[in-house]
Amino acid sequence: MRFLLMIGFFVLCGVVCIFAVCAKCGFLKCLLFSAVSGIGLLLGIHFTSLMTAVSVPVNAVSLASSALGGIPAVAAMIVMKFF
């Protein structure tokens, strides 16, 4: 239960950050920010998987979905891995 609340919190923070940047900057900067933050989070989870025991495979599909969806897509991949 706590894990789902934590994931929900991170998804909410990601969505708020993306909308804040989108409102402040233009659409292309927002899209770039979302792509970079999604791929960065995916790689961060991959590199810390030995310490946290949470892993998401890094392949073409996961990289593409994290680039298009940003932080919420990576959080959804983590949640889907547990179900």
N, CA, C and O atoms as a Tinker XYZ file with bonds, in Angstrom:
   332  protein
     1  N      0.824000   -1.193000    0.000000    73     2
     2  CA     0.000000    0.000000    0.000000    64     1     3
     3  C      0.870000    1.260000    0.000000    63     2     4     5
     4  O      0.603000    2.213000   -0.732000    81     3
     5  N      1.902000    1.249000    0.824000    73     3     6
     6  CA     2.784000    2.421000    0.880000    64     5     7
     7  C      3.508000    2.622000   -0.437000    63     6     8     9
     8  O      3.746000    3.750000   -0.868000    81     7
     9  N      3.858000    1.497000   -1.078000    73     7    10
    10  CA     4.560000    1.592000   -2.355000    64     9    11
    11  C      3.674000    2.245000   -3.411000    63    10    12    13
    12  O      4.136000    3.097000   -4.170000    81    11
    13  N      2.421000    1.853000   -3.460000    73    11    14
    14  CA     1.505000    2.449000   -4.432000    64    13    15
    15  C      1.292000    3.935000   -4.162000    63    14    16    17
    16  O      1.176000    4.729000   -5.095000    81    15
    17  N      1.241000    4.308000   -2.894000    73    15    18
    18  CA     1.128000    5.735000   -2.561000    64    17    19
    19  C      2.376000    6.499000   -2.997000    63    18    20    21
    20  O      2.286000    7.626000   -3.483000    81    19
    21  N      3.543000    5.872000   -2.817000    73    19    22
    22  CA     4.781000    6.508000   -3.216000    64    21    23
    23  C      4.836000    6.678000   -4.740000    63    22    24    25
    24  O      5.233000    7.733000   -5.233000    81    23
    25  N      4.440000    5.648000   -5.475000    73    23    26
    26  CA     4.426000    5.734000   -6.931000    64    25    27
    27  C      3.424000    6.796000   -7.388000    63    26    28    29
    28  O      3.705000    7.572000   -8.302000    81    27
    29  N      2.258000    6.823000   -6.749000    73    27    30
    30  CA     1.268000    7.842000   -7.080000    64    29    31
    31  C      1.795000    9.245000   -6.835000    63    30    32    33
    32  O      1.537000   10.157000   -7.620000    81    31
    33  N      2.535000    9.419000   -5.745000    73    31    34
    34  CA     3.128000   10.716000   -5.440000    64    33    35
    35  C      4.140000   11.117000   -6.507000    63    34    36    37
    36  O      4.153000   12.268000   -6.942000    81    35
    37  N      4.990000   10.179000   -6.935000    73    35    38
    38  CA     5.986000   10.483000   -7.949000    64    37    39
    39  C      5.343000   10.787000   -9.299000    63    38    40    41
    40  O      5.806000   11.665000  -10.027000    81    39
    41  N      4.285000   10.067000   -9.628000    73    39    42
    42  CA     3.574000   10.344000  -10.876000    64    41    43
    43  C      2.958000   11.736000  -10.826000    63    42    44    45
    44  O      3.041000   12.493000  -11.794000    81    43
    45  N      2.346000   12.068000   -9.709000    73    43    46
    46  CA     1.752000   13.389000   -9.556000    64    45    47
    47  C      2.811000   14.482000   -9.656000    63    46    48    49
    48  O      2.593000   15.497000  -10.316000    81    47
    49  N      3.948000   14.283000   -9.010000    73    47    50
    50  CA     5.033000   15.266000   -9.096000    64    49    51
    51  C      5.539000   15.411000  -10.527000    63    50    52    53
    52  O      5.833000   16.518000  -10.977000    81    51
    53  N      5.638000   14.296000  -11.237000    73    51    54
    54  CA     6.088000   14.351000  -12.628000    64    53    55
    55  C      5.129000   15.106000  -13.515000    63    54    56    57
    56  O      5.544000   15.916000  -14.343000    81    55
    57  N      3.849000   14.843000  -13.344000    73    55    58
    58  CA     2.836000   15.532000  -14.155000    64    57    59
    59  C      2.826000   17.025000  -13.841000    63    58    60    61
    60  O      2.716000   17.847000  -14.751000    81    59
    61  N      2.938000   17.378000  -12.574000    73    59    62
    62  CA     2.961000   18.794000  -12.186000    64    61    63
    63  C      4.199000   19.484000  -12.761000    63    62    64    65
    64  O      4.108000   20.613000  -13.243000    81    63
    65  N      5.353000   18.816000  -12.714000    73    63    66
    66  CA     6.570000   19.414000  -13.268000    64    65    67
    67  C      6.450000   19.629000  -14.769000    63    66    68    69
    68  O      6.852000   20.669000  -15.290000    81    67
    69  N      5.894000   18.639000  -15.461000    73    67    70
    70  CA     5.755000   18.766000  -16.909000    64    69    71
    71  C      4.802000   19.903000  -17.269000    63    70    72    73
    72  O      5.085000   20.677000  -18.183000    81    71
    73  N      3.665000   20.013000  -16.556000    73    71    74
    74  CA     2.730000   21.093000  -16.848000    64    73    75
    75  C      3.300000   22.453000  -16.461000    63    74    76    77
    76  O      3.020000   23.448000  -17.130000    81    75
    77  N      4.095000   22.514000  -15.394000    73    75    78
    78  CA     4.699000   23.786000  -15.002000    64    77    79
    79  C      5.695000   24.259000  -16.055000    63    78    80    81
    80  O      5.728000   25.440000  -16.400000    81    79
    81  N      6.493000   23.348000  -16.554000    73    79    82
    82  CA     7.454000   23.722000  -17.591000    64    81    83
    83  C      6.726000   24.080000  -18.881000    63    82    84    85
    84  O      7.125000   25.006000  -19.586000    81    83
    85  N      5.652000   23.343000  -19.192000    73    83    86
    86  CA     4.893000   23.617000  -20.409000    64    85    87
    87  C      4.241000   24.999000  -20.352000    63    86    88    89
    88  O      4.189000   25.705000  -21.358000    81    87
    89  N      3.750000   25.378000  -19.189000    73    87    90
    90  CA     3.121000   26.693000  -19.049000    64    89    91
    91  C      4.159000   27.808000  -19.091000    63    90    92    93
    92  O      3.898000   28.895000  -19.606000    81    91
    93  N      5.342000   27.524000  -18.543000    73    91    94
    94  CA     6.375000   28.545000  -18.464000    64    93    95
    95  C      7.128000   28.694000  -19.789000    63    94    96    97
    96  O      7.427000   29.807000  -20.223000    81    95
    97  N      7.424000   27.581000  -20.409000    73    95    98
    98  CA     8.175000   27.578000  -21.668000    64    97    99
    99  C      7.243000   27.183000  -22.805000    63    98   100   101
   100  O      6.024000   27.166000  -22.637000    81    99
   101  N      7.796000   26.877000  -23.918000    73    99   102
   102  CA     6.994000   26.460000  -25.065000    64   101   103
   103  C      6.773000   24.957000  -25.085000    63   102   104   105
   104  O      7.247000   24.231000  -24.211000    81   103
   105  N      6.045000   24.506000  -26.096000    73   103   106
   106  CA     5.715000   23.097000  -26.219000    64   105   107
   107  C      6.952000   22.249000  -26.490000    63   106   108   109
   108  O      7.102000   21.169000  -25.918000    81   107
   109  N      7.841000   22.734000  -27.361000    73   107   110
   110  CA     9.021000   21.944000  -27.704000    64   109   111
   111  C      9.975000   21.798000  -26.525000    63   110   112   113
   112  O     10.567000   20.736000  -26.337000    81   111
   113  N     10.130000   22.846000  -25.737000    73   111   114
   114  CA    10.969000   22.746000  -24.545000    64   113   115
   115  C     10.359000   21.788000  -23.539000    63   114   116   117
   116  O     11.076000   21.052000  -22.860000    81   115
   117  N      9.046000   21.795000  -23.441000    73   115   118
   118  CA     8.352000   20.885000  -22.545000    64   117   119
   119  C      8.528000   19.448000  -23.012000    63   118   120   121
   120  O      8.763000   18.555000  -22.197000    81   119
   121  N      8.417000   19.219000  -24.308000    73   119   122
   122  CA     8.595000   17.881000  -24.853000    64   121   123
   123  C     10.019000   17.388000  -24.634000    63   122   124   125
   124  O     10.232000   16.224000  -24.294000    81   123
   125  N     10.983000   18.262000  -24.829000    73   123   126
   126  CA    12.380000   17.898000  -24.598000    64   125   127
   127  C     12.629000   17.598000  -23.123000    63   126   128   129
   128  O     13.316000   16.632000  -22.792000    81   127
   129  N     12.077000   18.418000  -22.242000    73   127   130
   130  CA    12.219000   18.191000  -20.803000    64   129   131
   131  C     11.613000   16.858000  -20.397000    63   130   132   133
   132  O     12.201000   16.121000  -19.605000    81   131
   133  N     10.447000   16.547000  -20.933000    73   131   134
   134  CA     9.774000   15.296000  -20.616000    64   133   135
   135  C     10.586000   14.104000  -21.099000    63   134   136   137
   136  O     10.725000   13.115000  -20.379000    81   135
   137  N     11.121000   14.188000  -22.303000    73   135   138
   138  CA    11.907000   13.085000  -22.853000    64   137   139
   139  C     13.189000   12.865000  -22.057000    63   138   140   141
   140  O     13.537000   11.730000  -21.731000    81   139
   141  N     13.884000   13.945000  -21.750000    73   139   142
   142  CA    15.142000   13.821000  -21.011000    64   141   143
   143  C     14.899000   13.326000  -19.592000    63   142   144   145
   144  O     15.659000   12.494000  -19.095000    81   143
   145  N     13.864000   13.816000  -18.936000    73   143   146
   146  CA    13.601000   13.372000  -17.570000    64   145   147
   147  C     13.130000   11.920000  -17.541000    63   146   148   149
   148  O     13.478000   11.184000  -16.618000    81   147
   149  N     12.352000   11.498000  -18.523000    73   147   150
   150  CA    11.905000   10.105000  -18.570000    64   149   151
   151  C     13.047000    9.142000  -18.801000    63   150   152   153
   152  O     13.155000    8.124000  -18.117000    81   151
   153  N     13.903000    9.456000  -19.766000    73   151   154
   154  CA    15.047000    8.591000  -20.042000    64   153   155
   155  C     16.030000    8.626000  -18.879000    63   154   156   157
   156  O     16.617000    7.599000  -18.537000    81   155
   157  N     16.214000    9.781000  -18.273000    73   155   158
   158  CA    17.103000    9.880000  -17.117000    64   157   159
   159  C     16.606000    9.055000  -15.943000    63   158   160   161
   160  O     17.394000    8.390000  -15.270000    81   159
   161  N     15.313000    9.093000  -15.697000    73   159   162
   162  CA    14.756000    8.292000  -14.610000    64   161   163
   163  C     14.859000    6.812000  -14.915000    63   162   164   165
   164  O     15.166000    6.022000  -14.022000    81   163
   165  N     14.611000    6.418000  -16.154000    73   163   166
   166  CA    14.731000    5.014000  -16.535000    64   165   167
   167  C     16.158000    4.516000  -16.331000    63   166   168   169
   168  O     16.364000    3.431000  -15.788000    81   167
   169  N     17.128000    5.291000  -16.755000    73   167   170
   170  CA    18.523000    4.895000  -16.561000    64   169   171
   171  C     18.924000    4.943000  -15.091000    63   170   172   173
   172  O     19.711000    4.112000  -14.638000    81   171
   173  N     18.393000    5.901000  -14.345000    73   171   174
   174  CA    18.671000    5.957000  -12.910000    64   173   175
   175  C     18.135000    4.741000  -12.183000    63   174   176   177
   176  O     18.801000    4.205000  -11.297000    81   175
   177  N     16.947000    4.301000  -12.542000    73   175   178
   178  CA    16.381000    3.092000  -11.934000    64   177   179
   179  C     17.184000    1.875000  -12.346000    63   178   180   181
   180  O     17.400000    0.969000  -11.541000    81   179
   181  N     17.629000    1.847000  -13.600000    73   179   182
   182  CA    18.415000    0.712000  -14.075000    64   181   183
   183  C     19.747000    0.613000  -13.333000    63   182   184   185
   184  O     20.163000   -0.481000  -12.952000    81   183
   185  N     20.410000    1.738000  -13.128000    73   183   186
   186  CA    21.723000    1.707000  -12.489000    64   185   187
   187  C     21.651000    1.494000  -10.983000    63   186   188   189
   188  O     22.632000    1.051000  -10.386000    81   187
   189  N     20.529000    1.792000  -10.354000    73   187   190
   190  CA    20.393000    1.570000   -8.911000    64   189   191
   191  C     19.590000    0.316000   -8.594000    63   190   192   193
   192  O     19.174000    0.121000   -7.452000    81   191
   193  N     19.369000   -0.529000   -9.584000    73   191   194
   194  CA    18.527000   -1.713000   -9.363000    64   193   195
   195  C     19.163000   -2.712000   -8.403000    63   194   196   197
   196  O     18.437000   -3.451000   -7.738000    81   195
   197  N     20.471000   -2.762000   -8.306000    73   195   198
   198  CA    21.108000   -3.684000   -7.361000    64   197   199
   199  C     20.870000   -3.264000   -5.916000    63   198   200   201
   200  O     20.791000   -4.115000   -5.030000    81   199
   201  N     20.756000   -1.973000   -5.669000    73   199   202
   202  CA    20.532000   -1.491000   -4.308000    64   201   203
   203  C     19.054000   -1.472000   -3.944000    63   202   204   205
   204  O     18.709000   -1.687000   -2.782000    81   203
   205  N     18.179000   -1.223000   -4.901000    73   203   206
   206  CA    16.764000   -1.051000   -4.595000    64   205   207
   207  C     15.905000   -2.262000   -4.927000    63   206   208   209
   208  O     14.759000   -2.333000   -4.484000    81   207
   209  N     16.423000   -3.211000   -5.690000    73   207   210
   210  CA    15.699000   -4.407000   -6.139000    64   209   211
   211  C     14.503000   -4.063000   -7.015000    63   210   212   213
   212  O     13.605000   -4.890000   -7.176000    81   211
   213  N     14.469000   -2.885000   -7.574000    73   211   214
   214  CA    13.441000   -2.477000   -8.534000    64   213   215
   215  C     14.142000   -2.290000   -9.866000    63   214   216   217
   216  O     15.045000   -1.463000   -9.993000    81   215
   217  N     13.722000   -3.058000  -10.851000    73   215   218
   218  CA    14.395000   -2.959000  -12.145000    64   217   219
   219  C     13.373000   -2.894000  -13.265000    63   218   220   221
   220  O     12.298000   -3.490000  -13.190000    81   219
   221  N     13.729000   -2.172000  -14.282000    73   219   222
   222  CA    12.952000   -2.087000  -15.512000    64   221   223
   223  C     13.938000   -2.377000  -16.639000    63   222   224   225
   224  O     14.993000   -1.745000  -16.703000    81   223
   225  N     13.623000   -3.313000  -17.524000    73   223   226
   226  CA    14.566000   -3.615000  -18.605000    64   225   227
   227  C     14.721000   -2.426000  -19.549000    63   226   228   229
   228  O     13.743000   -1.770000  -19.909000    81   227
   229  N     15.946000   -2.165000  -19.937000    73   227   230
   230  CA    16.221000   -1.065000  -20.860000    64   229   231
   231  C     16.342000   -1.658000  -22.257000    63   230   232   233
   232  O     17.325000   -2.326000  -22.576000    81   231
   233  N     15.344000   -1.411000  -23.075000    73   231   234
   234  CA    15.353000   -1.834000  -24.472000    64   233   235
   235  C     14.721000   -0.721000  -25.302000    63   234   236   237
   236  O     14.415000    0.356000  -24.789000    81   235
   237  N     14.532000   -0.992000  -26.578000    73   235   238
   238  CA    14.015000    0.054000  -27.469000    64   237   239
   239  C     12.603000    0.490000  -27.082000    63   238   240   241
   240  O     12.278000    1.675000  -27.157000    81   239
   241  N     11.765000   -0.460000  -26.670000    73   239   242
   242  CA    10.384000   -0.122000  -26.319000    64   241   243
   243  C     10.333000    0.713000  -25.040000    63   242   244   245
   244  O      9.599000    1.699000  -24.974000    81   243
   245  N     11.104000    0.327000  -24.028000    73   243   246
   246  CA    11.079000    1.090000  -22.778000    64   245   247
   247  C     11.702000    2.474000  -22.960000    63   246   248   249
   248  O     11.240000    3.444000  -22.358000    81   247
   249  N     12.736000    2.573000  -23.777000    73   247   250
   250  CA    13.323000    3.894000  -24.043000    64   249   251
   251  C     12.349000    4.792000  -24.808000    63   250   252   253
   252  O     12.236000    5.982000  -24.514000    81   251
   253  N     11.651000    4.224000  -25.783000    73   251   254
   254  CA    10.701000    5.025000  -26.556000    64   253   255
   255  C      9.522000    5.472000  -25.698000    63   254   256   257
   256  O      9.087000    6.620000  -25.785000    81   255
   257  N      9.009000    4.568000  -24.874000    73   255   258
   258  CA     7.864000    4.954000  -24.045000    64   257   259
   259  C      8.271000    5.938000  -22.955000    63   258   260   261
   260  O      7.486000    6.818000  -22.604000    81   259
   261  N      9.474000    5.809000  -22.414000    73   259   262
   262  CA     9.910000    6.785000  -21.408000    64   261   263
   263  C     10.209000    8.137000  -22.045000    63   262   264   265
   264  O     10.042000    9.173000  -21.402000    81   263
   265  N     10.649000    8.139000  -23.302000    73   263   266
   266  CA    10.883000    9.413000  -23.985000    64   265   267
   267  C      9.570000   10.097000  -24.332000    63   266   268   269
   268  O      9.471000   11.322000  -24.256000    81   267
   269  N      8.570000    9.328000  -24.709000    73   267   270
   270  CA     7.284000    9.923000  -25.068000    64   269   271
   271  C      6.434000   10.258000  -23.849000    63   270   272   273
   272  O      5.725000   11.265000  -23.844000    81   271
   273  N      6.499000    9.425000  -22.819000    73   271   274
   274  CA     5.637000    9.619000  -21.657000    64   273   275
   275  C      6.288000   10.295000  -20.479000    63   274   276   277
   276  O      5.592000   10.783000  -19.589000    81   275
   277  N      7.607000   10.338000  -20.449000    73   275   278
   278  CA     8.317000   10.988000  -19.358000    64   277   279
   279  C      8.265000   10.192000  -18.067000    63   278   280   281
   280  O      8.228000    8.962000  -18.080000    81   279
   281  N      8.262000   10.902000  -16.965000    73   279   282
   282  CA     8.275000   10.281000  -15.637000    64   281   283
   283  C      7.024000    9.435000  -15.386000    63   282   284   285
   284  O      7.154000    8.345000  -14.829000    81   283
   285  N      5.828000    9.873000  -15.764000    73   283   286
   286  CA     4.661000    9.014000  -15.546000    64   285   287
   287  C      4.732000    7.682000  -16.286000    63   286   288   289
   288  O      4.219000    6.681000  -15.786000    81   287
   289  N      5.346000    7.646000  -17.447000    73   287   290
   290  CA     5.476000    6.386000  -18.182000    64   289   291
   291  C      6.424000    5.431000  -17.468000    63   290   292   293
   292  O      6.173000    4.226000  -17.427000    81   291
   293  N      7.504000    5.953000  -16.910000    73   291   294
   294  CA     8.436000    5.099000  -16.181000    64   293   295
   295  C      7.778000    4.565000  -14.911000    63   294   296   297
   296  O      7.949000    3.397000  -14.562000    81   295
   297  N      7.035000    5.413000  -14.229000    73   295   298
   298  CA     6.318000    4.958000  -13.035000    64   297   299
   299  C      5.292000    3.891000  -13.392000    63   298   300   301
   300  O      5.105000    2.938000  -12.636000    81   299
   301  N      4.632000    4.037000  -14.524000    73   299   302
   302  CA     3.661000    3.029000  -14.957000    64   301   303
   303  C      4.352000    1.717000  -15.302000    63   302   304   305
   304  O      3.805000    0.648000  -15.033000    81   303
   305  N      5.540000    1.776000  -15.891000    73   303   306
   306  CA     6.282000    0.546000  -16.174000    64   305   307
   307  C      6.663000   -0.179000  -14.898000    63   306   308   309
   308  O      6.646000   -1.408000  -14.846000    81   307
   309  N      7.009000    0.584000  -13.865000    73   307   310
   310  CA     7.368000   -0.030000  -12.584000    64   309   311
   311  C      6.141000   -0.684000  -11.955000    63   310   312   313
   312  O      6.221000   -1.808000  -11.458000    81   311
   313  N      5.028000    0.004000  -11.975000    73   311   314
   314  CA     3.798000   -0.548000  -11.396000    64   313   315
   315  C      3.365000   -1.787000  -12.173000    63   314   316   317
   316  O      2.952000   -2.775000  -11.565000    81   315
   317  N      3.450000   -1.757000  -13.507000    73   315   318
   318  CA     3.063000   -2.912000  -14.313000    64   317   319
   319  C      3.952000   -4.114000  -14.069000    63   318   320   321
   320  O      3.508000   -5.253000  -14.214000    81   319
   321  N      5.196000   -3.876000  -13.702000    73   319   322
   322  CA     6.111000   -4.981000  -13.429000    64   321   323
   323  C      5.659000   -5.763000  -12.189000    63   322   324   325
   324  O      5.897000   -6.967000  -12.102000    81   323
   325  N      5.019000   -5.100000  -11.244000    73   323   326
   326  CA     4.590000   -5.779000  -10.030000    64   325   327
   327  C      3.247000   -6.497000  -10.201000    63   326   328   329
   328  O      2.876000   -7.304000   -9.349000    81   327
   329  N      2.526000   -6.225000  -11.263000    73   327   330
   330  CA     1.223000   -6.890000  -11.463000    64   329   331
   331  C      1.302000   -7.873000  -12.547000    63   330   332
   332  O      0.309000   -8.529000  -12.859000    81   331
